[in-house]
Amino acid sequence: MDMLSLLGIRRPEEGQYLSFGQYLVSSRQPHGSGAPLRWSKSHEPELPVHSHVGRCVSYDAGQATTPPSANSLDKSFEWSKDDTILPHCCVIPVLYTPDLLDNPELIAGKHSTLLTFPSYITSVIDYVKPSDLKKELNDKFREKFPFIKLTLSKLRSLKREMCKIACGECGIDLLTVSQAYVFFEKLILKLLINKQNRKLCAGACLMLSAKLNDVKGNDIMTLIEKIECGFRLNRKDLLDFEFGVLVALEFSLHLPTWQIYPHYQRLLYES
């Protein structure tokens, strides 16, 4: 099943037109009268998720918004009880933050002891079998995100492979990889990732991020070849998924800095 089918969109026949205009937001004020266009309540577009997005402009679209705190999300994160019967395109959106899915502090599970001293606080991490730790962290992740069809260990494995392909084999910068991580995690929160398409979506996110950062010509061809080999994918399937992923992201590829930078910091630290 391709990404368009998961979104509830029937793939058009050859020669048939399909409009995605509802996902687009104008980045310019209309010309003519000189006055800004005002919508009445009855005609206000029902696209609240796009209200802060500025496309095809050079300024930081996220500087006017305040990043939500991770603590507030942890306390209020709940899926709707009806999520299991809603089509994916109707799932109630979850506010994205960089540490929501892959929390960098989630590495020790319950096998750590916090020691408080007068002048500092430290923690001691006990030894535990890697298999036991992996199971515990995956169980915690499943408790928090019961409807996501992906484990924490697999998410981290896919992200490591994306970084290896882009940086290690193609010489692409870490910022491009960080942006691809955001694309991929947003697809996960939309409940669009499953066992059958996770590698295709990860590869497509990497391609979109590379193209957005002006990777082209022989460089983009090399990247596609490395994605094919690294994820063991068919090129036709990979290219078919690219547009589906673009639609699933609602064409919103220009991201605010606060969504990308934490991923970049982690990659920089790990490298």
N, C-alpha and C positions, 0 to 999 in steps of 0.2 A: 504494500500500500504506500503510495507516495504522499508527500506532505500536503498537497492540495486536497487529497481525499480525506486526510485527517482533519483538515479545517472545514470539512463539509462542502467543499467546492468541487463541482464536477468539471473534470478536464474537458475543455472545449474541443469540438471536432475541428478538423483542418479547414481553415477558411472562416471559422466562426469567431466572433469577437467576444471578449470577456472583459468587463470593466472592473478595475480595482480603485476607482476614483474615491470611494469612501475612505480609503486609507491615506489620501493625500491632503496636505495642508499647505496653503499658499504661504510662501516666505516673503512676499512683497505686498505692500498696500496697493489697492486698485488706483489707477490713474483716471483723470477725467475731472471730477468735481473738486478734487484736492482734499475733500473731507474723508475721514476714515469711515469704512462701512460699518454700520451698527445693526446688530441683529435684535429682533424682538424676541421675547421669551418663547413665542410659538414657533420661531424659525431658528432658534439656536441649535447649531449642529450638535448631535449627541456623540461627540468624540472627546470626552474629558481627558483621556490619556494622551492626547496630542497637544493639549493647550500650552505646554511649556516647550514644545519642540520647534526649533528653527532649522530648517533644512537648507543646505547649499549656501550657508553663510559662514563667515570666518570667525565670528565671535564665539565664545564658549556658551553653548545653550544652557548649561547647568548653573551658571553663576548667579542667576536670579532665583534659584530654588535652593532650599536648605535640605541637605541629605538627611533622611530619617535615621534615627539612632537604632543600632542593632538591638538594644535592650527593649525598646518599645515594641519592636517587631516580635521579639521572642515572647512577650507577654500576650500580645493580641493576635498571634498568628493562628487562624482557624480556617479550615476549608468549610464551605457550605455543605450542609447535609445532603443537598440535592446534586452535588458535583458528579456523583456516579451516574446520574441519568441525563446530565446535560451534555450536548455535543461540545467538542473541544473549543469551538469558536465562541461558545457562550459561557465558558468558565469565568467565574468572577475573578478579575485580575488581582494579583498579589503584588504589592509594592516591592520593587527590586532593590536590594542592597548587596554590595559585593561579598559580604561575609554571611549572607543568609543561608546559602546552601553549603558552601565549603568553608566552614569556620576554621581559621588557622589554629585556634586554641583547642580544637577537638582532635587531640593526638594521643592523649594518655588515658582517656576513659576514667574509670574510678580508681585506677591503680596509681594514685598520687596522694601524697600527704602534705598538707599545708602547714608550715611552721612559722609562727609569728613571734618575732623578737622585738625588743624595745626600739631598735633603730631600723629594722628592715624585715621584709617578709620573703620567705623562700619556700620552695616546694621540692619534695623528693619523689621521684618517679620510680616505682618498683619495677623489677623485671617481670615481664609477662610474655608468654609465647605469642609470636606474631599472629598466629591463626586465631588465638583467643581474643587478642586486641582487635583484630579486624572484624570478628563477629560482633564484638560488643559495640564498636563504633557504628557498624552497619545497622545494628538493632536500634541504637539511639536515633540514627537518621530516619529509620523507618517509622519510629514512633512519632517523630515530629512531622514527617511528610508521608503519610500512609498511602497517598494516591500516586506518588511518583514512582514510576517503574524503572528505577535505577538505584543502585546502591552507592553509598559514599565512596567505597573503594574503587568502584568502576568509574565513577565521575572523576576521581583524582587520576586514575590510570589513563583515561581518555585525554585529560588536560596535559598530562606529562607527555603523551605521544604527540599531541598537537605542538607542544613546545619543541620537542625533539625534531620533528619534521621541519618546522618553520625556521628555528634558530640553528639547530645543529647541522641540518642537511642543506638548507637553502640560504642561510645567512640573513634571514629576515629579522628585523628588530623586535625587541620584547614588547614594545608598545602595540604593535600589530597583533601579537599573540594575546595580549591582555584584552584588547578589543574583541577578539574572537571568543575569548572566555565569556565575556558579558553576553554576546549574542547567544552562545550555547546555553548558558544558565537561564536566560530568559525563555528559551524554548522549553527547557525542563519545567519551569514554573507554569508554563501554559499547558503542561501535561501532554506534550506532543512527542516526547522521546520515549521509545521503547527498545526492546532488545534487537528488533529487526532493523531499526533505522538510526541507532545512536551513532554509529561510525560515519554513516552518510551525512548526518546532520553536523557532526563535528568537522568533517572535511569541508562541507559547504560553508560553514561559519568561517573557517580559516581562509577559504577562497574569497569570500565577500570582504573580509577585513583586509586582506592583502590588496585586492583591487581598489578598495576605498583609500588605501595608503599608497597608491600609485605604483604598485608592483605590476609590471606589464611585460610584454614581449617574451623573450626567452626565460626570464625569471618566473613569470606566472606559469609557463609551460613546465618548467622544472618543478615548481611547487605542486602542480596537478599530478605529475608523474610520481613524486615522492608520497603524496597523499594516497594515490592508488596502491603503491607498494606497502607503505606503512600500515594502512588500515585494511589492506587486501580487498580493494573495491573495484568495481567495474566503472570505467570512465563514463560511459553513457548514463549509468544510474547516478553517478556523482553530479554530473552536469544537469540532469533532470531535477535533482533535489535542490540545486542552487536557487532556482527561481521560487520553488515552494517555500524554502526557508526565508527568502526575501519577503514573500507575502505574509508568512507567519509572524515576521518581525514588524509587519505593517509598514514596510519601507522606511522605518525609523533607524537608520544606520548611524546618524550623527549623535554621538553620546556625550553627556556631560562629563567633565573631567573626574568628578567624584565617584563615578561608576567604574572608571578604568584604572585610576591611579593606585588603589589598594592592590589590585592584581599585579600591576607593574612593580610595586614595591616588593611584593612577595617573590616574584620572579627574579628581581635584581638581587635579593638577599640569597635566594637558593642557588644563583649562578656564581 
